[in-house]
């Protein structure tokens, strides 16, 4: 398998640098993870802990549930973005 087929590591022999994937240190994965956690918390709150008084404050809508599902969808988009287009970081070797 050549280096161009492996997206996580590739050597650039001309410049003497090695390109690696950022992995867990990519800010998109951190943002996606946090949005996912908040989305799950709001979804659980909307499903089991929202009463009619809370819904009455928002014109009968269960905002915790709707925003929680929205956050989970956005988190999935961020994680998919990280997986489909990983960040390449050059590492200089001497």
NORKA-V24341 format. One record per pair of residues at least 24 apart in sequence whose C-alpha atoms are under 7 Angstrom apart, sorted by the first residue. I is the first residue (numbers start at 1). J is the second residue. D is the distance in whole Angstrom. If there is no record, write none. Layout:
BEGIN
i:I j:J d:D
i:I j:J d:D
END
This chain:
BEGIN
i:16 j:92 d:7
i:16 j:93 d:6
i:17 j:90 d:6
i:17 j:91 d:6
i:17 j:92 d:5
i:17 j:93 d:6
i:18 j:90 d:6
i:18 j:91 d:5
i:18 j:92 d:6
i:19 j:88 d:6
i:19 j:89 d:5
i:19 j:90 d:4
i:19 j:91 d:6
i:20 j:88 d:6
i:20 j:89 d:5
i:20 j:90 d:6
i:21 j:86 d:6
i:21 j:87 d:6
i:21 j:88 d:5
i:21 j:89 d:6
i:22 j:87 d:6
i:22 j:88 d:6
i:22 j:89 d:6
i:28 j:78 d:6
i:28 j:82 d:6
i:29 j:78 d:7
i:29 j:79 d:6
i:29 j:82 d:6
i:32 j:75 d:4
i:32 j:76 d:7
i:32 j:78 d:5
i:32 j:79 d:6
i:33 j:75 d:7
i:35 j:71 d:6
i:35 j:72 d:7
i:35 j:75 d:5
i:36 j:71 d:6
i:36 j:72 d:5
i:36 j:75 d:5
i:39 j:68 d:4
i:39 j:69 d:6
i:39 j:71 d:5
i:39 j:72 d:5
i:40 j:68 d:6
i:40 j:72 d:7
i:42 j:68 d:5
i:43 j:68 d:5
i:43 j:69 d:6
END
